[in-house]
Amino acid sequence: MAGLYRFQEGAVDETLVQDVRALNELGEEQLGELVGVVLEFLSSADSSVLVEGAESFSEKHGTSAGALRPSLLGLIVVFKGAARRHLAKELVGQDMVRFGLGEGKAGVVAT
């Protein structure tokens, strides 16, 4: 898979691909909320922001915070890589499509 993704150089671990692809289980509005949690965490670098955001999301949507963990970590990896490589949102969206997200959901992640 080397060269397929723009957020990082080299091969992407299959576990990361599966964790990001699992975001397809969410509706676009839910995905937008989850992306907001991750971006808030990344801008604060305070782990309690991530924990509280995941717990709040889980309570609101009747899911387990533990079940969200892999996808949250996947988004963190992608967003950190995209920031390091100064990717435009269009390129982040293209990477999300390569992960297997639909165009609409890829657009939600990339905005």
PyRosetta script that sets phi, psi and omega in degrees:
from pyrosetta import init, pose_from_sequence

init()
pose = pose_from_sequence("MAGLYRFQEGAVDETLVQDVRALNELGEEQLGELVGVVLEFLSSADSSVLVEGAESFSEKHGTSAGALRPSLLGLIVVFKGAARRHLAKELVGQDMVRFGLGEGKAGVVAT")
pose.set_psi(1, 5.9)
pose.set_omega(1, -178.9)
pose.set_phi(2, -56.6)
pose.set_psi(2, 135.0)
pose.set_omega(2, 176.6)
pose.set_phi(3, 85.0)
pose.set_psi(3, -9.3)
pose.set_omega(3, -178.9)
pose.set_phi(4, -75.4)
pose.set_psi(4, -32.3)
pose.set_omega(4, -176.4)
pose.set_phi(5, -107.0)
pose.set_psi(5, 147.2)
pose.set_omega(5, -178.2)
pose.set_phi(6, -97.4)
pose.set_psi(6, -18.8)
pose.set_omega(6, -175.2)
pose.set_phi(7, -73.5)
pose.set_psi(7, -16.4)
pose.set_omega(7, 177.0)
pose.set_phi(8, -150.8)
pose.set_psi(8, 156.2)
pose.set_omega(8, 177.6)
pose.set_phi(9, -88.9)
pose.set_psi(9, 142.6)
pose.set_omega(9, 176.7)
pose.set_phi(10, 89.5)
pose.set_psi(10, -171.4)
pose.set_omega(10, -176.1)
pose.set_phi(11, -70.2)
pose.set_psi(11, 148.3)
pose.set_omega(11, 176.7)
pose.set_phi(12, -104.9)
pose.set_psi(12, 130.0)
pose.set_omega(12, -179.3)
pose.set_phi(13, -60.1)
pose.set_psi(13, 136.3)
pose.set_omega(13, -179.0)
pose.set_phi(14, -61.2)
pose.set_psi(14, -31.4)
pose.set_omega(14, 177.5)
pose.set_phi(15, -63.1)
pose.set_psi(15, -41.2)
pose.set_omega(15, 177.3)
pose.set_phi(16, -62.7)
pose.set_psi(16, -42.2)
pose.set_omega(16, 178.6)
pose.set_phi(17, -58.8)
pose.set_psi(17, -46.5)
pose.set_omega(17, -179.8)
pose.set_phi(18, -64.9)
pose.set_psi(18, -39.9)
pose.set_omega(18, -179.2)
pose.set_phi(19, -65.0)
pose.set_psi(19, -40.3)
pose.set_omega(19, 178.7)
pose.set_phi(20, -73.7)
pose.set_psi(20, -41.1)
pose.set_omega(20, 179.5)
pose.set_phi(21, -60.2)
pose.set_psi(21, -30.1)
pose.set_omega(21, 179.5)
pose.set_phi(22, -62.0)
pose.set_psi(22, -17.8)
pose.set_omega(22, 177.6)
pose.set_phi(23, -63.9)
pose.set_psi(23, -16.4)
pose.set_omega(23, 176.5)
pose.set_phi(24, -62.1)
pose.set_psi(24, -21.2)
pose.set_omega(24, -179.8)
pose.set_phi(25, -70.4)
pose.set_psi(25, -17.2)
pose.set_omega(25, -178.8)
pose.set_phi(26, -91.8)
pose.set_psi(26, 151.3)
pose.set_omega(26, 170.2)
pose.set_phi(27, -73.8)
pose.set_psi(27, 165.9)
pose.set_omega(27, -177.9)
pose.set_phi(28, -62.0)
pose.set_psi(28, -38.4)
pose.set_omega(28, 179.1)
pose.set_phi(29, -66.3)
pose.set_psi(29, -43.8)
pose.set_omega(29, 177.6)
pose.set_phi(30, -62.4)
pose.set_psi(30, -42.7)
pose.set_omega(30, 179.2)
pose.set_phi(31, -61.4)
pose.set_psi(31, -41.4)
pose.set_omega(31, 177.5)
pose.set_phi(32, -60.2)
pose.set_psi(32, -40.8)
pose.set_omega(32, 177.5)
pose.set_phi(33, -63.7)
pose.set_psi(33, -43.5)
pose.set_omega(33, -178.7)
pose.set_phi(34, -66.1)
pose.set_psi(34, -40.8)
pose.set_omega(34, 176.0)
pose.set_phi(35, -60.7)
pose.set_psi(35, -40.3)
pose.set_omega(35, 177.3)
pose.set_phi(36, -60.1)
pose.set_psi(36, -40.7)
pose.set_omega(36, 177.7)
pose.set_phi(37, -61.1)
pose.set_psi(37, -46.2)
pose.set_omega(37, -178.4)
pose.set_phi(38, -65.3)
pose.set_psi(38, -44.3)
pose.set_omega(38, -179.1)
pose.set_phi(39, -66.5)
pose.set_psi(39, -36.4)
pose.set_omega(39, 176.5)
pose.set_phi(40, -63.8)
pose.set_psi(40, -42.5)
pose.set_omega(40, 177.3)
pose.set_phi(41, -61.5)
pose.set_psi(41, -47.3)
pose.set_omega(41, -177.5)
pose.set_phi(42, -64.0)
pose.set_psi(42, -32.0)
pose.set_omega(42, 179.5)
pose.set_phi(43, -79.9)
pose.set_psi(43, -19.6)
pose.set_omega(43, -179.5)
pose.set_phi(44, -102.5)
pose.set_psi(44, -28.3)
pose.set_omega(44, -175.7)
pose.set_phi(45, 58.2)
pose.set_psi(45, 24.0)
pose.set_omega(45, 177.5)
pose.set_phi(46, -106.5)
pose.set_psi(46, 113.9)
pose.set_omega(46, -175.1)
pose.set_phi(47, -60.1)
pose.set_psi(47, -26.5)
pose.set_omega(47, 179.7)
pose.set_phi(48, -65.7)
pose.set_psi(48, -28.0)
pose.set_omega(48, 177.2)
pose.set_phi(49, -63.1)
pose.set_psi(49, -42.5)
pose.set_omega(49, 179.7)
pose.set_phi(50, -68.3)
pose.set_psi(50, -45.9)
pose.set_omega(50, -178.7)
pose.set_phi(51, -62.5)
pose.set_psi(51, -49.1)
pose.set_omega(51, -179.2)
pose.set_phi(52, -65.3)
pose.set_psi(52, -39.5)
pose.set_omega(52, 178.4)
pose.set_phi(53, -64.0)
pose.set_psi(53, -42.4)
pose.set_omega(53, 178.9)
pose.set_phi(54, -66.1)
pose.set_psi(54, -41.1)
pose.set_omega(54, 178.9)
pose.set_phi(55, -65.5)
pose.set_psi(55, -42.8)
pose.set_omega(55, 178.6)
pose.set_phi(56, -62.6)
pose.set_psi(56, -44.9)
pose.set_omega(56, 178.0)
pose.set_phi(57, -60.4)
pose.set_psi(57, -45.7)
pose.set_omega(57, -178.3)
pose.set_phi(58, -61.7)
pose.set_psi(58, -44.3)
pose.set_omega(58, 178.8)
pose.set_phi(59, -63.5)
pose.set_psi(59, -43.6)
pose.set_omega(59, -177.9)
pose.set_phi(60, -64.3)
pose.set_psi(60, -37.3)
pose.set_omega(60, -173.1)
pose.set_phi(61, -108.8)
pose.set_psi(61, 6.1)
pose.set_omega(61, 175.6)
pose.set_phi(62, 66.4)
pose.set_psi(62, 37.4)
pose.set_omega(62, 177.6)
pose.set_phi(63, -117.9)
pose.set_psi(63, 174.6)
pose.set_omega(63, 177.7)
pose.set_phi(64, -96.3)
pose.set_psi(64, 132.9)
pose.set_omega(64, 176.9)
pose.set_phi(65, -61.2)
pose.set_psi(65, -35.0)
pose.set_omega(65, 178.5)
pose.set_phi(66, -64.1)
pose.set_psi(66, -36.5)
pose.set_omega(66, 179.2)
pose.set_phi(67, -69.5)
pose.set_psi(67, -27.2)
pose.set_omega(67, 179.3)
pose.set_phi(68, -78.8)
pose.set_psi(68, -22.3)
pose.set_omega(68, -171.6)
pose.set_phi(69, -50.9)
pose.set_psi(69, -50.2)
pose.set_omega(69, -178.8)
pose.set_phi(70, -59.9)
pose.set_psi(70, -41.3)
pose.set_omega(70, -179.9)
pose.set_phi(71, -69.9)
pose.set_psi(71, -36.8)
pose.set_omega(71, 175.7)
pose.set_phi(72, -61.1)
pose.set_psi(72, -46.8)
pose.set_omega(72, 179.5)
pose.set_phi(73, -64.2)
pose.set_psi(73, -37.2)
pose.set_omega(73, 176.8)
pose.set_phi(74, -61.3)
pose.set_psi(74, -44.4)
pose.set_omega(74, 177.8)
pose.set_phi(75, -63.2)
pose.set_psi(75, -39.0)
pose.set_omega(75, 178.7)
pose.set_phi(76, -61.4)
pose.set_psi(76, -46.0)
pose.set_omega(76, 179.5)
pose.set_phi(77, -59.8)
pose.set_psi(77, -46.4)
pose.set_omega(77, -178.2)
pose.set_phi(78, -65.2)
pose.set_psi(78, -46.7)
pose.set_omega(78, -178.2)
pose.set_phi(79, -65.6)
pose.set_psi(79, -39.4)
pose.set_omega(79, 177.4)
pose.set_phi(80, -64.0)
pose.set_psi(80, -43.8)
pose.set_omega(80, 178.3)
pose.set_phi(81, -63.6)
pose.set_psi(81, -41.5)
pose.set_omega(81, 179.2)
pose.set_phi(82, -63.8)
pose.set_psi(82, -38.8)
pose.set_omega(82, 178.9)
pose.set_phi(83, -67.6)
pose.set_psi(83, -43.1)
pose.set_omega(83, 178.9)
pose.set_phi(84, -60.6)
pose.set_psi(84, -35.0)
pose.set_omega(84, -176.5)
pose.set_phi(85, -96.3)
pose.set_psi(85, 4.7)
pose.set_omega(85, 177.1)
pose.set_phi(86, 54.9)
pose.set_psi(86, 46.7)
pose.set_omega(86, -177.5)
pose.set_phi(87, -77.6)
pose.set_psi(87, 139.2)
pose.set_omega(87, 171.8)
pose.set_phi(88, -71.1)
pose.set_psi(88, 155.9)
pose.set_omega(88, -177.6)
pose.set_phi(89, -60.4)
pose.set_psi(89, -29.5)
pose.set_omega(89, 177.9)
pose.set_phi(90, -63.0)
pose.set_psi(90, -39.3)
pose.set_omega(90, 179.8)
pose.set_phi(91, -71.1)
pose.set_psi(91, -35.2)
pose.set_omega(91, 174.9)
pose.set_phi(92, -63.3)
pose.set_psi(92, -43.1)
pose.set_omega(92, 177.7)
pose.set_phi(93, -60.4)
pose.set_psi(93, -40.9)
pose.set_omega(93, 177.8)
pose.set_phi(94, -63.4)
pose.set_psi(94, -39.9)
pose.set_omega(94, 176.4)
pose.set_phi(95, -62.8)
pose.set_psi(95, -39.7)
pose.set_omega(95, 179.7)
pose.set_phi(96, -63.3)
pose.set_psi(96, -38.4)
pose.set_omega(96, 176.3)
pose.set_phi(97, -64.4)
pose.set_psi(97, -40.1)
pose.set_omega(97, 178.0)
pose.set_phi(98, -63.3)
pose.set_psi(98, -31.7)
pose.set_omega(98, 176.3)
pose.set_phi(99, -70.2)
pose.set_psi(99, -19.7)
pose.set_omega(99, 178.8)
pose.set_phi(100, 113.3)
pose.set_psi(100, 6.5)
pose.set_omega(100, 175.9)
pose.set_phi(101, -77.9)
pose.set_psi(101, 148.1)
pose.set_omega(101, 175.6)
pose.set_phi(102, -68.0)
pose.set_psi(102, 163.1)
pose.set_omega(102, -178.0)
pose.set_phi(103, -55.6)
pose.set_psi(103, -44.0)
pose.set_omega(103, -178.9)
pose.set_phi(104, -62.5)
pose.set_psi(104, -45.9)
pose.set_omega(104, -179.7)
pose.set_phi(105, -70.5)
pose.set_psi(105, -35.6)
pose.set_omega(105, 176.1)
pose.set_phi(106, -61.8)
pose.set_psi(106, -39.0)
pose.set_omega(106, 177.6)
pose.set_phi(107, -65.1)
pose.set_psi(107, -36.5)
pose.set_omega(107, 177.7)
pose.set_phi(108, -63.1)
pose.set_psi(108, -45.0)
pose.set_omega(108, -179.4)
pose.set_phi(109, -65.2)
pose.set_psi(109, -37.6)
pose.set_omega(109, -173.5)
pose.set_phi(110, -80.8)
pose.set_psi(110, -9.8)
pose.set_omega(110, -177.3)
pose.set_phi(111, -85.2)
pose.dump_pdb("model.pdb")
